[in-house]
């Protein structure tokens, strides 16, 4: 017992070997969620962090010569209680949060980052890893172990473990300054978005559908202008407004404000912030021995070099511009037919594109929903996994996970043994953040006593009234397939080492299993069997399916140009050894060199390119969205080439080299093993209608 000096309350010290957050005693190896208390998170985190730090100390100060067992294995298996409490905590923080959990979140995030940076800066620990790495050729390691050793070593090096004390100090200062600047960048964009609004009256709303009008009315009310309508710079108002408003003058006002976010002078202008960040990133790369920041960031990806990224983006750019130019001619003609002789401008594109879409592909999404009941779509996703990979699913009733809506499934392999547990949390509720995601409570690996994967998907579908069926839109059904693809990556994993389990792969590879899986949603055998009317059981009419599929390539010239321009700009900024003094001037020069059409704006201009400057997430990495799309289109083509969407030999290779391989080998090698060659962007361009 100890007495908390602040509160005077006494509490039991935490016994990590018995506490329900760290020792899970529920069915199927799950935690006993009913016995957990939010008040326990912080003390258990503190105890688990201390226990992990002690394990790390023991490894680092081991008097024995470093071996794989006493160093790498020990490091990988350390921190088990911390992994368990973290898994539950982050699950709740996303899917079922409350004020107490949010308070812990604010406290634990900086503690975690201090904890892990102390580990990566531990010189005695690095010395042991470095000794193993230097002698790796004499250790006769299997491929996966060698890769884990290399990844671990590189992780330390990239954190600055090899720098002299002055270098370490400089690196820490750069990282701290970059973190601060990233926060400032994001807050400046937010401030510009928050402070700008353009108020309209009833008479200004021509062309706007009811859903846009009602969000604009709400936005005006929020700004104290009840009874009026606000154009704001949130994408959810800006995009539909410029798509539907018949008022060209207002579209122009909105477009100009939207594209100038972060570049309005004064305290919220990001020009100087970007210049400083680019200079610090270039300095960091140089300090760590890389030719550019892009070279540093791409080092452990599938693409590996800026050259490989350009080999993908450059041909796509040419085709997308050609397609956009053809679309522009078609829109200009449509405008002329309706009596408008204005030359199409950037604020007109979405508007005329929508008119063209309505003319060519008009159909009501709502007609499809009755054919996509949630339970049938779940069945369809399971059915595809059974056909491709031979696994089956059985719902286990009577288990309450973190919320009564969560459904639990046992997953069985060929031989009938359980291979994984899958949980699906499908409905929106106020305690859940928006979006859809996959994560794990346990990852799968063989090291030590081994661990079976426990994987979950979280969605935000509208919960139907009691007794009614939950019906999905096409997008929602596709999202379910997407996240289930990630889930399979976690569930089918067949690796030894925890750090390369499941989705622990590079950023430009991780979306392959998920985006690829989406393709099977629209395979005829699956739609015919599962997309059935929730009342009549009738299959979805063929005419509806055809319209849904035909509409997919529409507008891709515009979408590809606006995306690729941003991806190319990201590379231009980061693939050079130094930093441009004036990033806005550099942006203009780069766009001129690329012959950017003046009728399309970049999806994200530099002063508000949050993916790249609001933190480090997608810097020199914005291309990876398209890279993944290249991979999924090319990989699905492997099935199309056989004439069988479930071709057993192709599926077996897909399982062995992609879904079950995790990060156990270089992603390029994995892809080659599956496909027999590197991917080409042709299939992706075909899918986007750019071929
Ligand atoms: Zn994804």
Boltz pocket constraint, residues with backbone or C-beta under 6 A from the ligand:
constraints:
  - pocket:
      binder: B
      contacts: [[A, 482], [A, 486], [A, 510], [A, 511], [A, 514]]
      max_distance: 6.0
